[in-house]
Amino acid sequence: ARCMKTFFALYEALDRTTSTNAKVAALVDYFRSAPAADAAWAVFFLTGRRLKRVVPSAGLRQWSQDVTGLPDWLLGECYSAAGDFGELVALALEAVPPGPPEPDLPLATWVEERLLPLHKADPAAQRTLVIQWWLGLPRGERFLLNKLLTGEFRVGVSHTLVVRALATASGSEATIIAARLMGDWTPSADWFAGVTT
């Protein structure tokens, strides 16, 4: 399935290698095989754009304590060691029995139908949904979800590499792709088609 799992596999591939060519190859594979709407959101995140904070960090911290039973001081200590909240929560939740598995939804569905509506949800609804997702996802995807929720999605790939990969994947000129990525845009299948044709 070309879904959140595929985007996580891309994240891992980019994170694991320092080779520019290997990064470009992983990106090209992803852009060629992912649905256009997913590829559009991938470009959004990979070029350093972020969702406005969907839920408050304090909320995520409190909910992770509620679920794991870890005291505040211990979470604090672990955070100092891990240095990454998303990773810390993903690891801490390993000790908690999983819930019903989440369906393997496309990245675009995750963002548009799940993450963005959280803005308007009340804190109780946010808490219920986020905990349900945490318990229903494997650790890697849970980690990625936390990154998207907190707006801390960073992976070692430059804007230039993303442009190069899009140019290679679509057979377009890098300069044209770069120009199309400038300014404000909203990720969608149509937008992606417009960039790569």
RAVEN-V324315 format. One record per residue. RES is the residue in one small letter. PHI is phi in radians with two decimals (* if undefined). Layout:
RES & PHI
RES & PHI
This chain:
a & *
r & -1.65
c & -2.38
m & -0.97
k & -1.03
t & -1.17
f & -1.18
f & -1.13
a & -1.06
l & -1.12
y & -0.97
e & -1.10
a & -1.07
l & -1.24
d & -1.27
r & -1.43
t & -2.03
t & -1.82
s & -1.34
t & -1.01
n & -1.11
a & -1.15
k & -1.12
v & -1.08
a & -1.06
a & -1.11
l & -1.14
v & -1.05
d & -0.99
y & -1.13
f & -1.11
r & -1.34
s & -1.86
a & -1.33
p & -1.03
a & -0.99
a & -1.16
d & -1.16
a & -1.06
a & -1.08
w & -1.16
a & -1.06
v & -1.06
f & -0.94
f & -1.26
l & -1.22
t & -1.60
g & 1.51
r & -1.40
r & -2.50
l & -1.25
k & -1.07
r & -0.79
v & -1.37
v & -2.36
p & -1.20
s & -0.99
a & -1.04
g & -1.10
l & -1.02
r & -1.11
q & -1.11
w & -1.13
s & -1.14
q & -1.16
d & -0.99
v & -1.39
t & -1.57
g & 1.32
l & -1.29
p & -1.21
d & -0.95
w & -1.11
l & -1.25
l & -1.02
g & -1.05
e & -1.07
c & -1.11
y & -1.12
s & -1.04
a & -1.31
a & -1.36
g & 1.24
d & -2.56
f & -1.08
g & -1.02
e & -1.22
l & -1.00
v & -1.15
a & -1.02
l & -1.27
a & -1.04
l & -1.30
e & -1.04
a & -1.42
v & -1.76
p & -1.02
p & -1.18
g & -1.66
p & -1.05
p & -1.08
e & -1.30
p & -1.10
d & -1.42
l & -1.55
p & -1.05
l & -0.95
a & -1.08
t & -1.16
w & -0.96
v & -1.23
e & -1.38
e & -1.81
r & -2.07
l & -1.28
l & -1.06
p & -1.12
l & -1.05
h & -0.85
k & -1.61
a & -1.36
d & -1.36
p & -0.95
a & -1.14
a & -1.19
q & -1.00
r & -1.03
t & -1.02
l & -1.17
v & -1.09
i & -1.13
q & -1.05
w & -1.16
w & -0.93
l & -1.35
g & -1.75
l & -1.96
p & -1.16
r & -0.94
g & -1.07
e & -1.27
r & -1.12
f & -1.06
l & -1.12
l & -1.00
n & -1.06
k & -1.08
l & -1.26
l & -1.14
t & -1.61
g & 1.26
e & -1.85
f & -1.25
r & -2.37
v & -2.53
g & -1.26
v & -2.50
s & -1.50
h & -0.95
t & -1.03
l & -1.16
v & -1.11
v & -1.06
r & -1.05
a & -1.16
l & -1.12
a & -1.12
t & -1.13
a & -1.13
s & -1.83
g & 1.27
s & -1.73
e & -1.37
a & -1.02
t & -1.12
i & -1.19
i & -1.04
a & -1.01
a & -1.11
r & -1.26
l & -1.53
m & -1.37
g & 1.30
d & -1.60
w & -2.68
t & -1.96
p & -1.09
s & -2.84
a & -1.06
d & -1.13
w & -1.05
f & -1.10
a & -1.07
g & -1.17
v & -1.31
t & -1.82
t & -2.06
